[in-house]
Amino acid sequence: MDESLLSIGELAARNGLSPKALRLYDESGLLVPRRVDPSTGYRSYGTDQVGRARLIAALRGLGMGLARIRVLCDLDGVAAATELRSWWRQEEADALSRAVAVGDLASSLGQHPTEDAVTTTTTPARSASALHIGLERTAQEDAVLVRALPGRRTLLAAADGFHDADDLAARMLSAFADALVETPSADVLTALETAWTAAEALVPTDGGAGSTLTAAVLDGDRLHIAHLGDTRAILVRAGRLEHVTQDHTQVRSLLEAGRLSPEEAASHPDRRVLNRALAAGAPSAPDLLVRQLEPGDLVLVTSDGLHAVVDPSALAEALTGEEEPEALAQHLIDLALDAGGPDNVAVALARA
């Protein structure tokens, strides 16, 4: 092969992308191969196309559609920058319009009468937790907490510190739990917001250290969750898993909106970068979520040292088994370590 030509695998490697993502650009006419073998269909690309492939991937990472990218890529530098800024102005306008619509709809929904919650059980949930430093990290920056709360409620929480956070995650969980105990409100969501403020007060104002935090309160037949970052809450019922929370990354939001393909998201260089977290300068308001609980449901709160490392099918198999909480918590740690254990691991779980 001519030295000026690259295979699709070589081009992908130079851009940190997957060959599947590059095939999408090829099929869309954005990245035309320089040579196609008439017998095998094998595609070869010019070394001068590396920059174009990188630009396409960057624009896709921002959420730009393929048609608009085709226009931008054919413009010179100044014109391309102008096109990008024009696209972003419309994105901002669209977001403002959606914000108004969301506010109106939320206000309308809040006025609808709701049925009184009926507690189906007064038996405290059976719970357990486990924490491991992992096989590659030299410091433990994850934290996990299980605590019984007033009113027979149970708190499960996990936090994942980052950027040399030391014990920041642990201190946040302690402040969070203490605030919940001191706020025995009948309105669990209000109590969670108060507790969140206590944890947020510990965010360092200097440096980049921060943390994610996911907390779940089991209260009779209700599960209340406060969540920020890429720690997760998973609800297991009758052998089926619901990932109640969503990771707060730009790539994840674009994937959910259908603006990135799964192949693009999986190989995106910023796929693990958070855009919401408990950190200075970052959006730090949590998602507040409510789910119905039924007897026998399993609730898991975990850091990405588990869910981002263990094969989803292996995780599902473990969570849909019949192990008691203590044994299951250790089993999950073992799964993370068997998968290489590259990160700290924190798990908290309970059976309703």
C-alpha positions, 0 to 999 in steps of 0.5 A: 500500500502507498505510504500516503494511504491509511487503512480505516483502522489506522485512521481511527487509531490516529484520531482515538476513534472506533472504525465503526464511527469512521464508517458512519462518516464514510457512509454519510459522505463526510469522509470519502476514501481515496481508494476502494479496492474493487474486489474486496471493498477495502477502503484506504484514506489519505494521511491528509484526511486525518485532520478532517476526521478529527474535526468531524469527530469534534463537531459530532462531540458537540452534538452537531448534525451530519448535514451541518458538519458537511457544510462547515467542513467545506468552509475555510477557517474564518468562515468555518468558525463563523458557521460554528458560532452561528450554530451555537447561538441557535443551540442556546436559543433552543435550550432557552425555549425548552427551559420555558416549556419545561417550567410551564409543564412542571408548574402544571404537573405540580398542580395535579392532585396525587394519591397519598403514599401508602407505606406497604411495610414497616420492616427496615430494609436489609442492607449492606455496603462494601468499599475497596481501593481497587488494584491500581489506585494508590489512594481511596477517594470513593466513600460509601455509607448505609445508615438507618434514619428516623421513621424506619427509613434507610439511607444508601449513599456513594460518592466518588472523589476526583482530582486528589480529593483525599477524604472529601467524598467521605466527609460529604457523605457524613455531612449529608447523613447528619443533615438528614438525621437532623431534618426529620421532614415528612417530605423526603425530597425537601430533606434531601435538598437540605442534606445536599446543601450540607454536602455542597458546603464542603466543596473546595473553592481552590483547586479542582478537587470535587466529588460525585454523590448519589444517595437513595432513601428507602421509605416504605413504598417509595424510593427517593434519590438525589444524584449528581455525577457518574455514581449510579442508582439501580433498581432491580425488580423481578429480574429486571434492572432499571438504571434510575440515574443517568451519568452527567456527561456531555457525551451521555446526554448527546447519546440519549438525545440521539445526536451521537451513535453508540459507536461514537459515544463509546470511543469519544475521548471525553466520554468520562468527563463530567459536566455536572459535579460537586466541584468549584465552578461546576453545576452542582444542583442534583437530580431528584427522583422518585420511584415506587418500591415493592417488597423484594426490590433490590436497590444498589448505589455504586461508584463507576469502579463497578458499573463502568468496569464490570460487563453489564451482563455479569452485573445483571446476573449478580443483581438478579440472584438471590444472595443476601445483602452482605454476600452480594456486596462482596460479590460485586467487589469481587466482580470489579476486581476480576475485571481488572479493578482499575478504580476504587469501588464503592457499593451500598445496597438494600432489599426492600 
